[in-house]
Structure formats: C-alpha cells, structure tokens
Amino acid sequence: MNRDLATYQQQLNDKVSQYKTLMANAGIQLPELEIFPSEPYGFRMRAEFRVWHEDGQAHYAMNKPGEKRPYIIQDFPIGSALINQLMPKIMSAVNASEILSFKLFSMEFLTTKTDEALITLIYHKPLDQQWQQVAEQLQSEFNIKVIGRSRKQKVVLSDDFVTEKLVVNNRQYSYQQVEASFTQPNAQINQKMLTWASDCLSKSSDDLVELYCGNGNFTAVLAQYFDKVLATEISKVSVNSATENFAANNVENVTIARLSSEEFTQALNRERAFRRLAEVDLDSFKFSTIFVDPPRAGLDQGTETLVTKMDYILYISCNPETLAENLKQITKTHKVVKAALFDQFPWTHHIESGVYLEKI
C-alpha cells in the first residue's frame, strides 16, 4: 500500500508539472497553485461495465483502448466501497436468473456517500412483465434502485435518481442525481471544489451569472453570496434536477434558463430574443461575477468575449489545454489571483483545475 501511495503521489506530481508547464508555455502567469489530492482508491461514485458472457456465465468486463475483446474483472478498486460490495452480489443474482442474464450487455452503477445505489441493467431484448417481477426482487433483496433499459425502452422500478449529501464549510447540501445525466464522479474532490469556489466568491456582491450549471452542483452553494443568480443549462433533465436541488437546499434567489452559452451570449448582447427568457428581465440583473464550468471544448469565442465584460471570473476546467487557450484572451483584461488543481481522476491523464480572475 505504501508503494501504491508513493506511485499515486508521483502521478499527481507529474500532473502538476504538466499543468504548470502548459500554462507557462501559453504565457499565463499563475499565483501559487493549490493542490487537492484525491484518495487513490474508492473515490469513484459511478461506474459503467460491459457484461461479457463466457462458459454459460456473465462477467463484468472492460475494454482496453484499441482492443475489441474486453477483459473480465472481479472488482473495481477505484470505485466506491458500495460499488465493490454490490458487484459480486448483483452478478451472482444475475447468473442465477436466466431472465436477468439473457442478452444483458451492460451494467451501470450510481452510488452516493450516503450509501444509496442505483443500478441500470441494459439489454439487447425487450423488457416484459416477467423481467420486471424478477428485477423487483433484485431491488428488494439488496436495498437498491433498479432501472432496465433496452432499445426505446426504460423501465423505472422505483426512482431514476439517488440523493447525495455533501458538506461545504460545515453546511450540508442535498443533491438529486439522475441516472444517465452528468454528475461529478469523485464526491470527495467535488466537496473540495465546492469549498474552494465558495472561498473565492465569499466576499462577492451584486449578481452572478452561471453558464453550464448542470444539476446546480455549484449554484446551490454559491448563490448565498449574491443578491440574485441567473443560471443557464441546455439539458432538460439537468434543468429539472437543478430546480429540485434549489428547493431541497432552500435556495430562492436563482433563476434558471434552458439556454446554451452561445444563446445566452446572444440574448445578453440583444442579438436575439428567446421565448425561454420571456419571463426573465435581464435588465433587472447587475452582473459583476460570472462562473463557467464548460465541457472539454472550453469557451467559444462569443462566450470568451462575454466573460471579459465581468469584474470577476470563476472558471472550472476539465481540459487545461482549452483553458490555456481561453486564458490567452481573458488575461488581456483580467489577472489570475487564485489557481487550483483538483485530482478528480487519479490514475488517468485527465486534469481538473480552477482559476479565479479579477479585472485589471
């Protein structure tokens, strides 16, 4: 274990070095970088497995890059304790039932720190009443939530979500996390990101605009520092989930609009009118701060220009290369005053980071 911890620390050090070199080569001046390590094992709250049928038995399996034939696995060390507890039990139950195992080709696990689990069984066959009865027994036996999926079919036995509880600055937040929608995979690091973002904006005022708000993961925490918040998100599922999460956490100063970042930029610049903003008076907001957590492609040119109009920018990135490209333009008007690296994905090359900027 000590050797594993040393190996983990070395891969984290390599990421830090890579990140600093990338930013330096892009001409980005960073303050001292705050480093947030992960637990090396048991950190991942969700997982997707292929189901491989061999010698009359079903097995969990994964694919190596570039290889078509999967390899069979018995456990998933980076997965949460609950995922690893459930894996052998669920597979044993699947193999004991031809109804559950026949044409099952994938299994997805979604778990929480509060030991809730939702398991999705995905098939190459229609799911009938007989399947549902057996799946209900599986759900009851292991105290889990089960969903069945096949082509153009989704069977929800109880709920299609779990409820996560996260603690930020000694306050607990409740989050509905819906099956097949995006959620942060590393709950421990998510708490650290929320705490860091909260520290960045704790002395803020006026109003906040947030792009790519997802299920309100950051919004629910950051809203307390502003008079009003306008949050945007393009996914209907995420918008509905965010609305539930704001209510669950007694957040009452957020308006959410189902818009892409490009559409919101057009609306704010009065280039287009959107029916989805018909009930929103943009002129009533006094935006001083913008928070963005874009996909790997980073900010498009229009959104990049939009953020430079704000006094304060908080940018969470899952791709340091597109972050560096965006910062080349943004740092012409703003200075990076805080920077952090979050090891959201240990044992991979992926880097999650954050920068907080103030207008020069």
Summary of the structure (lengths in Angstrom):
residues: 360
radius of gyration: 22.1
end to end distance: 47.3
largest distance: 66.6
contacts: 1160
relative contact order: 0.12
helix: 34%
strand: 30%
